[in-house]
Amino acid sequence: MSKLLSDGQIVDRDVPQGVPFFRLAFRPFFLLGALFSMVSLSIWAAVLAGAIEPALYGGSLWWHAHEMLFGFVAAIFTGFLLTAVQTWTGVPGIRGIALGALVSLWFVARVGMFLGDLAPQGIVILIDLLFLPVVAGVLARSVIRVRQWRNFIFVPVLLVMAGANAVMHWAVIADDASLLALGSKSMVLLVTLLMTVVAGRVVPMFTANGTGTERVQALPWLEHACLVSMLATVVAGLASPWLPSTLVAVVFLAAAVIHGLRVLRWRFLVTLRTPLVWSLHLSYWCIPLGLSLYGLSGLPGAVVTTSQAIHTLTVGAMGLMILAMISRVSLGHTGRPIVVGPLMALAFLAVYAAFIVRVFGAYFLEDYTQMILAAAGFWLLGYGCFVLRYLPVLGRGRADGRPG
């Protein structure tokens, strides 16, 4: 017998809660995902600096792109979605042995990628490709059970992401750099689409609750325009080799204007005293900026690069939004006050600094390796603060004694 509490937590009286770390998906995936991002970036920085030469699956560039997107980002979104779906549907989320098995599937793939030729390639590919479809299946089960079709949108997105993952593995098998670009670019745009959907639902609410101000009411036409414009960027981005560069630029710049208008309405200035909120706003501002850079980068004589656009969306938007969201969700779902102190404020600023250095560092740092090392250092500081602060939070039961 299950009971939905007022804060979205589920009490399942017939099932033992078990080890706190495996009671809900956010616990293992947030912590392990954050730790993995630190390990992954440390390895990438060491490779670029010439300190190590590991025989990584797919080569160091492929491994870096793949593991940050399908290792780190996929883990965080899995933790978020499989926790949120419990609140959305009232159906108890995955936990215990089943959750442990899902985490193991993700972890084994990460180990296999790192071992390269030492691990059987076919098995590593199969394990890695299984993860996102399994997550989609777990999510779909809860949504379909209560016929909550509004949230079903995440299922096909996860499956398309799995397709992008398959393209990246195909790039390794075919030794085709263009497939690497296609697969990684697809994932970046799909994650950006997912972020705009999630942020549109929660940022206005978090802003109002965190600052004690009136909630900004959504404009239906603008919300529809945000979704349609992001879908258009996904299509234009993938079809860009066969489309006029001017048309692609127009699509991306139009989406940037639409999403810029959306975040402008959320009133950034009221958030300045609330780190958990201003960090979300700063991360979302990176989306219209990244879309603008993406559109401009394809024009003749462009003064910005596609790499700058991609890293604005990945380091700036994804990196900071993920850190802000996992910091907030971890507190809320463990029954703790939703407020952070100077340590996490420093963490948010550090990841934002990582974005500034990675995207614009070439304008004030002559050495590319130094730029990467500096950006990686800021990232390690930011996510290291999270691990230090949230390790006891995620590893212990709820502060209020409730399940979850």
Secondary structure, DSSP 8 states (H G I E B T S, - for coil): -EEE-TTS-EEETTS----GGGSSTHHHHHHHHHHHHHHHHHHHHHHHTTS-----TT-HHHHHHHIIIIIIIHHHHHHHHHHHHHHHH------HHHHHHHHHHHHHHHHHHHHGGGS-HHHHHHHHHHHHHHHHHHHHHHHHHTT-GGGGGHHHHHHHHHHHHHHHHHHHHHT-HHHHHHHHHHHHHHHHHHHHHHHHHHHHHHHHHHHT-------HHHHHHHHHHHHHHHHHHHHGGGS-HHHHHHHHHHHHHHHHHHHHHT-GGGGTT-HHHHHHHHHHHHHHHHHHHHHHHTSTT-SS-HHHHHHIIIIIIIIHHHHHHHHHHHHHTTT--S---HHHHHHHHHHHHHHHHHHHGGGT-S-HHHHHHHHHHHHHHHHHHHHHHHHHHHHS--TTS---
